[in-house]
């Protein structure tokens, strides 16, 4: 398996797994999240309130986006993490018969997670290009609430969805 090496993260080299041939973007995002989780303690993630969206939930949410009538999409992911939800949208877009231009505004305030997000969104960009789609992105490495900018997304991904729906999805996953 090849790796991607980044420098400058707390003065250490960070080796991340590369995407495997034929691997979906969503599955790659899950592997990156698992890599991050293996490098940190449960307590650390708990203190930060980190929860990485399960791939089944991300895929379900991406399927809810009504993309057939759109040629341009601006996606706001205010708690991006490693980018699982953005990856699921890109996977979904790659299955469409029409050309779509997507721009992702990804917000992640954990400096330890941002390199994972950078790698994933760059891979999403490559995959979209290979499937005839155009994808651009901007990462904001600060808290969403402290950003003093205005976003006008066409799709807003929020994990704070209806708790009843979320509970049903998680119950289905555990069966």
N, C-alpha and C positions, 0 to 999 in steps of 0.2 A: 504494500500500500504506500502510495506517495504521501508526502506531507508538505504543508505550507509553513514556512518559518517566518515569524514576525519578531522584530526586535523592538525594544523600548517599552515593554510592558513591565513596569516595576524592575527595570534593569535586568530582565531575564529574557531568554529566548522562549518563545511560545510556539510549539509545534502543533499544528492542527491537521487533522486528516483532510485529504483532498477528496473531492466528490468522485465516486466510482462510476465507471461506464454503465450507463443504463439506470443509474440511481435517480429517483425523483428528487426534486429540490426539497420537498417536504421531508423526505426520509433523510436527506443530507443534513437538513436543519436539526432534526432529532438527534442525529449522531453528534453534531456540534454541541447541542445542549447537554448530551450525556458526557461528552468530553469535558465541558465546563464543570458539570456536577461532580465528576470524578476528581477534579482539581480543587474543589472547595468542600467545606464541611456542610452538613445539613444545617447546623446552627448558624453558620454565616449566611446561608441562603434564607433561612427563616428570619434572621434579623433584618435583612434587606427586603423581606416580603417578596422574594422571587418565587415565581411559579411559572414554569415553562408549559405553554399550552400543549396538550396532547395532540398528536398528529391527526387523530380521528376528529377532534373538535375543530382544528384548523381547516381540514379538508371540508368538513360540513359547512363551516362559516364561509369559506371561499365559494362553495356551491350556491350559497344564498345570494351572492352578488349578481345582480342582473346586468350582464355585460353585453348581451347580444345587440342592444340598441346603442351602444357607446363606441366611439372610435378613440376617445381620449379619456383616461382615468387618472385621477389624482388620489392616491391612497395615503391616508394619515394613520400611522401606527404609533400611538402615543406611549406605549410601554413595550417597545419592540423586542426586548430580550435578544435572542440570537436571530430572530427574524422568521420564526416558524409560520406565522400568519401571512407575512408577505410572500414567503416561498410557496405557500398553498395557493395564493392568488395567482402567482406566476405559473404554477403548474396548471391551474385551471385555464388561464389565458392561452397556454400553449396548445390546448385541445380544441380551440375555436377555429372556425373556418375563415374568420375575418381578421384583418390586421388591426391591432389595438396598440395604441401608444399609452404606456403607463409611467407615471412618476410616483415614487414612494418617498414620503417624508417620514423617516423613522427616527423616533425619539427614544433614547436610552441613556439614563444618567449614571449607570454603573460602568466606570472606566475599565473594569476587568472584562466586561461582556462585549464592549464596543468592537474589539478586534474580531470576535466571532461574527458579529453583525456585518462588519465590513467585508469579510471574506464571503459570507453567504450572499449578500446583495450583489457583490461583483459576479458571483457565480450565476445568480438569477439573471443579471444583465446579459451574460454570455449565452445562457440557455434561451432567453427570450429572442436574442438576435438570431440564434441558430434555427428557431421556429418561425422566423419572419416577423417577430414582434419587436417593438422598440421600448426599452425600459431604461429609465434614468432614476437616480436616487440621491437623496441628501440625508446625511445622518446628523442629528443634533445630539451632542453628548452632554445634555443638561436636563434638568427636570422640566417636564411639560408645563407645569404651572408657572414656572419662572420665565419661560420664553415670552418675549415681548414682541411676538410676531403674530400675524393673522393668517390662518390657514383656511382655504376654501376647498376642502376635499370633495370628491364625488363619492368616495367610500370612506367611512371612518371605521376602523377596526377598534373595538373596545372589548376588553375581556370582561368588563362589568356588564355583561348581558343579563337578560332575565335569569335570575337564579333558578327558577323552576325548569327552564329549558336546559341550563347547564347541568343541573342535577340529573335530568333524564338522560342527557348525553353521556355523562360519566357512568350512570348505572348501566347503560347499554354496553359501554366499553368493558366494564368489569364482568359481563356475562360471557 
